[in-house]
Amino acid sequence: QVQLVESGGGLVQPGESLRLSCVASGNISNITTMGWYRQTPGKQREVVAIITSADIRIYTNSVKGRFTISRGNAKNTVDLQMNSLKPEDTAVYYCRLTLLNRPDYWGQGTQVTVSS
């Protein structure tokens, strides 16, 4: 079984920073991508940032230049450094893991709230 555990969410003021972390455990051979998605009430879940097994990074336009996705040396962790946070970044953030020829896996979500 595969488990994803996220941490690092919280309440911050506009302009501040947060760092989200996701640790994957279990049978996680042949990782193809790890990524962060977010969702607000009444809206579809959207991609924020993805990093591939070849270390290619993809960002949604609204976070380019502010967010940075990275993987740990052990390759089973993925972090999202979020700088210059805006109120519109408020959402539940989910970690997603994709494996070769297997179903995707999702974390339980962590709340990020940006408010003055």
N, C-alpha and C positions, 0 to 999 in steps of 0.2 A: 504494500500500500504506500501511497505517496502522501505526504503531508507538507503543507506550506504554512508557515507561521510568520505573520507580519507584526511589526512593531514600529513605534516612532510617531504615530499620529498625535494630534493635540490641538490646542487653541493658541493661535498666535495673532499678532496685530499685522496689518498690512505693511509690507516691506521687510518683514522678518523672514527667518529661514526655518526649515524643518528637514530632517533626514529620515526617510522611511527605509526599513530593512525587511527583507524577506529571506527566510531560511527554508530550504527544501530538504526533506529527508525521506528515506525509504528507497524503493527501487527507481532510481532516477538516472539510469544509464541513457546515453544518446540524447542529451538535451539539445533541442534545436533553437528554442528561444526562451528568454525570460523577460517579463515585462510588467508594466504597471498600467492599470486602467482605473477609471473613476466613474462614479455614478452619483447623480443627484435625484431627489424625489421626482418622479414623473418623467424622467428622461432615460434614454438608453445609455447603457454603459459604453464609455468611449475610451479609446486608446490614449494613453499619455506618452509612454515611451517604451521602446522594445530594444533589447540587445540580443544579437544572434550569437550562435556558437563561434562565429568568425569575428566577433567583437564589432560588428556593424551596429551602429546606433541609429534609431529612427525616433523622431519626436513629432508630436502634433504641433502645428504652427503656433498655437497660443502659448506654448511653454518654451519654445526655442530661445536659447540665450539665458534662460532663467533656471531650468532644470537640467540635471545631469544624471544619467543612468550609468551604473557600473556594476561589475561582478567581482566577487571576492576571488582570492587566489585559489580557493578550493572549488570554485565554479558552481557551488550549490547555493550561493547567496547572491542576491541582487539588491542594490541600494538605489534610492532615488533622492538625490540632494536637490532640495527645492529652495531657491533663493528668490528674493523680491516677490514674496507671495502677495496675491491679490484676493479680494473677497470672492471673485469668480472662480478661484481655485478650490473653494469650499466644496467638499464632496467626501464620499466614502471611497477610499483608494484600495484597490484589490491587486494582489500579485497573481500573475498567471505564468504557468510553466507548460511548454509544449515539448513533447518527446516524439522521436521518430516512430511512426506507425503505431502510435498509442493515443488514447484520449487526452484532452487537455486537463490540467488541474488548476484549481483556484484556491486562493487563501480566503480567510473568513472576512477580511476587510478591516480597515482602520480609518477612523474618522479624522479628517483634517478640516478645521474651522478657522477661517481667516476673518477676523472682525475686530473693529476698534471699540 
